[in-house]
Amino acid sequence: MDGSPGRVAATDRGRVRAYPCAHLAGTDVGPVTRVFGYALHHIERDPETEPAVSANCLHEGCEWKSAPSTAVQPVDEACMRHTGLHPAHTRFARQFADVAVVARVGSP
């Protein structure tokens, strides 16, 4: 940018330089600057919901699926029982799903 009045130019290292607005020249307001920033956020599981865990056998032709659960251990145990009954069935696709909430850091 050319640095003309009322313009904002980005400089190196992400700093921002604000120039005075021309329409305020001669007033007591003085130079106007704008602050450009960002807010930190975090994401976490929604405490009002439960996660969902399930698995299905990947052995060709097998349609076995575990019962859904809110914990990993019961699903893992069901997979091991399935392998115990069918020794060649050793690979499983496990699914984990939950509802997440994004909130601004420092907000209630």
C-alpha angles and dihedrals in degrees: 000000000000100000094243118157117284094021130116119213127194113227130196118291091033095282118144126218118200122203124208116268113249094221090063094055110127095018127109091243092088125197116346119220129188123211117218115193145136138243123230116236135186133201127217141160113283103253090212092064137058124231119246121226127182141149140203132200116253096200108125110266095008115124097184116141129179123238110262116258140179091230134055098224099068091048092049090049091051090052091051091049089051091051089048089057093040109030094189091057100087105137125077136176109224121201125204121186134170141157114255132201124208115207136174113256109256096019122117 
